[in-house]
Amino acid sequence: MLAECHAHAALDGVDWRSAIARHKPFPDEGIIRKMLSAYRDAGVGYVRDGGDACGAAELSAKLAPEYGIEYRMPVFPIHKKGNYGSFIGRAYETISDYRALVAEAKARGADFIKIMISGILDFGVPGVISGFELPFKEVCELVEIAHDDGFRVMAHVNGASAVLNAAMAGIDSIEHGYYTDREARQAMADNGCIWVPTLAPFANQLGSGRFPDESLRTILSGQYEALRDGAALGIPIACGSDAGAFSVMHAEAVSDERRYLAEALGESADDIVSAADFAVMNMFRPC
């Protein structure tokens, strides 16, 4: 059985704005059933969704058993107001706000909590992360609240210091995790973090002309090198394509992501990835 450890049912791989608009005011059941059928036909039996504010992940989880798919989701990702995540998630200003969002997610059937603790990469300029980085103390508080409520925590995070803080704060899975250094990777290994490096959003755009291929290759090369070092340190590395992101199509992106992971990790890729996928499946279950 194949696993997709990072997807977004609300997105379609083409245009995030129009995709989200199609799920308003209510998620479009027809679109979601088509997506689930594609996953089933591709032999994908487990999907972990990063969530959304329009209910697409929530409905996907309810319908997925009809397709023989275990579908896990946080309902919505949670971000600090004014920081990255407003297009797809829910915002908090105070810790009391955050507690209320965790409680709402739990009441709506969330399997885990997802938080956004850094910005996103500039695809055209290697080394640049747009946006912000939450302070370590705040990350610790967010994780502690979720863990105390019985939830595992999935985190959108990029940058060496942000990944280091995430690992030291006890986050369970690092999503993306670009531009790490050895200290951050060692912390991931020491603290039992699962790494979902999402290679497809970059690799699938090579040759498209949307961003310079040289920039995309530089970013990918750095991530491949970091993954090889991470694997040597014993970090579990799972297959999550960020399906729904631009050029990353639901279902077919699982084979794309596994191919890129094989390029990065070599002959041992299948064993490494399969073991980490299994760890995600066991870890990210209902609280």
C-alpha positions as CSV (number, residue, x, y, z in Angstrom):
1,M,0.0,0.0,0.0
2,L,1.3,3.4,-0.9
3,A,1.0,6.5,1.3
4,E,0.6,10.2,0.7
5,C,1.8,11.9,3.8
6,H,1.2,15.5,2.8
7,A,-1.8,16.5,0.6
8,H,-4.4,19.2,0.4
9,A,-7.8,18.2,-0.9
10,A,-8.8,21.8,-1.2
11,L,-6.2,22.5,-3.9
12,D,-6.0,21.2,-7.4
13,G,-2.4,21.6,-8.6
14,V,-3.4,24.3,-11.0
15,D,-4.7,27.5,-9.4
16,W,-5.2,27.6,-5.6
17,R,-7.6,30.6,-5.7
18,S,-10.1,29.0,-8.0
19,A,-9.7,25.6,-6.4
20,I,-10.6,27.0,-2.9
21,A,-13.4,29.1,-4.4
22,R,-15.0,25.9,-5.8
23,H,-15.3,24.6,-2.2
24,K,-17.2,27.7,-1.0
25,P,-19.6,28.0,0.7
26,F,-19.5,24.2,1.1
27,P,-16.9,21.7,-0.1
28,D,-17.7,20.2,-3.5
29,E,-18.4,16.5,-3.0
30,G,-18.0,15.7,-6.6
31,I,-14.5,17.0,-6.8
32,I,-13.5,15.2,-3.6
33,R,-15.0,11.9,-4.8
34,K,-13.0,12.2,-8.0
35,M,-9.8,12.8,-6.0
36,L,-10.5,9.8,-3.7
37,S,-11.1,7.6,-6.7
38,A,-7.8,8.7,-8.2
39,Y,-6.0,7.8,-5.0
40,R,-7.7,4.4,-4.8
41,D,-6.9,3.6,-8.5
42,A,-3.3,4.5,-7.9
43,G,-3.0,2.1,-5.0
44,V,-2.8,4.7,-2.3
45,G,-4.4,3.5,0.9
46,Y,-3.4,6.3,3.3
47,V,-3.6,10.1,2.9
48,R,-2.6,12.6,5.5
49,D,-4.0,16.0,4.6
50,G,-2.6,19.3,5.8
51,G,-6.1,20.8,6.2
52,D,-7.9,23.8,5.0
53,A,-10.5,26.4,6.1
54,C,-13.2,25.4,3.7
55,G,-14.0,21.9,4.9
56,A,-12.5,19.9,2.0
57,A,-10.2,17.8,4.2
58,E,-13.0,17.3,6.7
59,L,-15.4,15.9,4.0
60,S,-12.6,13.9,2.4
61,A,-12.0,12.1,5.7
62,K,-15.7,11.3,6.0
63,L,-16.0,9.9,2.5
64,A,-12.6,8.1,2.3
65,P,-13.7,4.8,3.9
66,E,-16.0,4.2,0.9
67,Y,-12.8,4.1,-1.2
68,G,-10.8,1.9,1.2
69,I,-8.6,4.8,2.2
70,E,-7.5,5.8,5.6
71,Y,-7.6,9.6,5.5
72,R,-6.2,11.7,8.4
73,M,-6.5,15.5,8.7
74,P,-6.2,18.4,11.2
75,V,-9.5,20.0,9.9
76,F,-7.5,23.3,9.4
77,P,-3.9,24.4,9.8
78,I,-3.3,27.1,12.4
79,H,-1.2,30.2,11.9
80,K,-0.3,33.3,13.8
81,K,-2.4,36.2,12.5
82,G,-0.6,38.3,10.0
83,N,1.8,35.5,9.2
84,Y,1.9,32.8,6.4
85,G,-1.1,30.6,6.2
86,S,-4.1,32.9,5.8
87,F,-5.0,31.5,2.3
88,I,-5.7,28.0,3.7
89,G,-5.9,28.1,7.5
90,R,-7.3,29.7,10.6
91,A,-5.5,32.4,12.6
92,Y,-4.9,33.0,16.3
93,E,-3.7,36.2,18.0
94,T,-3.4,35.0,21.6
95,I,-2.7,31.7,23.2
96,S,-6.3,31.7,24.3
97,D,-7.3,31.9,20.6
98,Y,-5.1,29.0,19.8
99,R,-6.6,26.9,22.6
100,A,-10.0,27.6,21.2
101,L,-9.0,26.5,17.7
102,V,-7.5,23.3,19.0
103,A,-10.7,22.7,20.9
104,E,-12.8,23.4,17.7
105,A,-10.6,21.1,15.7
106,K,-11.0,18.3,18.2
107,A,-14.8,18.8,18.3
108,R,-14.8,18.5,14.5
109,G,-12.9,15.2,14.4
110,A,-9.3,16.3,13.9
111,D,-6.7,13.5,14.0
112,F,-3.8,15.9,14.7
113,I,-2.9,19.5,14.9
114,K,-1.0,21.4,12.1
115,I,0.8,24.6,12.8
116,M,2.6,27.1,10.6
117,I,5.8,28.3,12.2
118,S,7.8,29.8,9.3
119,G,7.3,31.3,5.9
120,I,7.6,29.8,2.4
121,L,10.5,29.5,0.0
122,D,11.1,31.9,-2.9
123,F,11.1,29.4,-5.8
124,G,13.1,31.8,-7.9
125,V,15.8,32.8,-5.5
126,P,17.6,30.0,-3.6
127,G,18.1,30.6,0.1
128,V,15.3,33.1,0.5
129,I,12.4,32.3,2.9
130,S,9.5,34.8,2.8
131,G,7.6,35.7,5.9
132,F,8.4,35.0,9.5
133,E,9.6,32.6,12.1
134,L,7.8,32.0,15.4
135,P,9.9,32.4,18.5
136,F,11.0,29.2,20.2
137,K,9.0,29.9,23.4
138,E,5.8,30.3,21.5
139,V,6.4,27.1,19.4
140,C,7.0,25.2,22.7
141,E,3.7,26.5,24.0
142,L,1.7,25.6,20.9
143,V,3.1,22.1,20.9
144,E,2.6,21.6,24.6
145,I,-1.1,22.6,24.4
146,A,-1.7,20.2,21.5
147,H,0.2,17.3,23.1
148,D,-1.6,17.8,26.4
149,D,-4.9,17.5,24.5
150,G,-3.7,14.2,23.1
151,F,-2.7,15.4,19.6
152,R,0.4,14.8,17.5
153,V,1.7,18.0,15.8
154,M,2.5,18.4,12.1
155,A,4.4,21.7,11.3
156,H,5.0,23.7,8.2
157,V,8.6,24.9,8.7
158,N,11.6,26.0,6.6
159,G,15.0,27.4,7.6
160,A,17.7,26.0,9.9
161,S,16.8,27.9,13.0
162,A,13.1,27.3,12.6
163,V,13.6,23.6,12.1
164,L,15.9,23.4,15.0
165,N,13.3,25.1,17.2
166,A,10.6,22.8,15.9
167,A,12.6,19.7,16.7
168,M,13.6,21.0,20.2
169,A,10.0,21.9,20.9
170,G,8.9,18.3,20.3
171,I,7.0,18.7,17.0
172,D,6.2,15.2,15.6
173,S,6.7,15.8,11.8
174,I,8.6,18.5,9.9
175,E,6.9,19.4,6.6
176,H,9.1,20.8,3.9
177,G,12.2,21.5,6.1
178,Y,14.2,23.2,3.4
179,Y,17.6,24.9,4.2
180,T,18.4,22.9,7.3
181,D,22.0,22.6,8.7
182,R,23.7,19.8,10.5
183,E,22.6,21.1,13.9
184,A,18.9,21.2,12.9
185,R,19.1,17.7,11.3
186,Q,20.8,16.3,14.4
187,A,18.0,17.7,16.5
188,M,15.5,16.1,14.3
189,A,17.2,12.8,14.7
190,D,17.6,13.2,18.5
191,N,14.0,14.2,19.0
192,G,12.4,11.5,16.9
193,C,10.9,13.9,14.2
194,I,9.6,12.5,11.0
195,W,10.7,14.5,7.9
196,V,8.3,15.0,5.0
197,P,10.6,16.9,2.5
198,T,8.0,17.6,-0.3
199,L,10.3,17.5,-3.3
200,A,7.6,17.5,-6.0
201,P,6.6,21.2,-5.9
202,F,10.1,22.0,-7.1
203,A,11.0,19.1,-9.3
204,N,7.7,19.0,-11.1
205,Q,8.2,22.6,-12.3
206,L,11.5,21.9,-14.0
207,G,11.2,22.9,-17.6
208,S,7.9,24.8,-17.1
209,G,9.5,28.2,-17.4
210,R,7.6,29.4,-14.4
211,F,10.8,29.8,-12.4
212,P,14.4,29.5,-13.6
213,D,15.5,25.9,-13.8
214,E,18.8,26.9,-12.3
215,S,17.1,28.1,-9.2
216,L,14.9,25.1,-8.9
217,R,17.9,22.7,-9.4
218,T,19.9,24.6,-6.8
219,I,17.1,24.3,-4.2
220,L,16.6,20.6,-5.0
221,S,20.3,19.8,-4.9
222,G,20.5,21.3,-1.4
223,Q,17.5,19.4,-0.2
224,Y,18.9,16.1,-1.7
225,E,22.2,16.6,0.1
226,A,20.4,17.4,3.4
227,L,18.2,14.3,3.0
228,R,21.2,12.0,2.5
229,D,22.8,13.4,5.7
230,G,19.4,13.2,7.5
231,A,19.1,9.5,6.5
232,A,22.6,8.8,7.7
233,L,21.6,10.3,11.1
234,G,18.6,8.1,11.2
235,I,15.8,10.6,10.6
236,P,12.6,8.9,9.3
237,I,11.9,10.4,5.8
238,A,8.4,9.9,4.6
239,C,6.6,10.4,1.2
240,G,4.5,13.5,1.1
241,S,4.3,15.4,-2.2
242,D,2.2,18.4,-1.0
243,A,-0.4,17.2,-3.5
244,G,-2.6,20.1,-4.7
245,A,0.3,22.6,-4.7
246,F,1.1,24.0,-8.2
247,S,2.1,21.2,-10.6
248,V,1.6,18.6,-7.9
249,M,-1.4,16.5,-8.9
250,H,-3.4,14.3,-6.5
251,A,-2.6,10.6,-6.7
252,E,0.0,10.7,-9.5
253,A,2.3,12.8,-7.3
254,V,2.9,9.9,-5.0
255,S,5.0,8.1,-7.6
256,D,6.6,11.5,-8.5
257,E,7.7,12.0,-4.9
258,R,8.9,8.5,-4.4
259,R,11.0,8.9,-7.6
260,Y,12.6,12.1,-6.3
261,L,13.3,10.5,-2.9
262,A,15.0,7.6,-4.8
263,E,17.2,10.1,-6.6
264,A,18.2,11.7,-3.3
265,L,18.6,8.5,-1.2
266,G,19.7,5.9,-3.6
267,E,19.2,2.2,-3.3
268,S,18.0,2.4,0.3
269,A,15.2,4.8,-0.5
270,D,12.4,2.3,-0.6
271,D,13.2,0.8,2.7
272,I,13.7,4.3,4.4
273,V,10.6,5.8,2.9
274,S,8.3,2.7,3.5
275,A,9.4,2.6,7.2
276,A,8.8,6.3,7.7
277,D,5.4,6.1,6.0
278,F,4.5,3.3,8.4
279,A,5.6,5.5,11.3
280,V,3.4,8.3,10.1
281,M,0.4,6.0,9.8
282,N,0.9,4.7,13.3
283,M,1.6,8.1,14.8
284,F,-1.0,10.3,13.2
285,R,-4.2,8.6,14.3
286,P,-7.2,10.0,16.2
287,C,-6.3,11.3,19.6
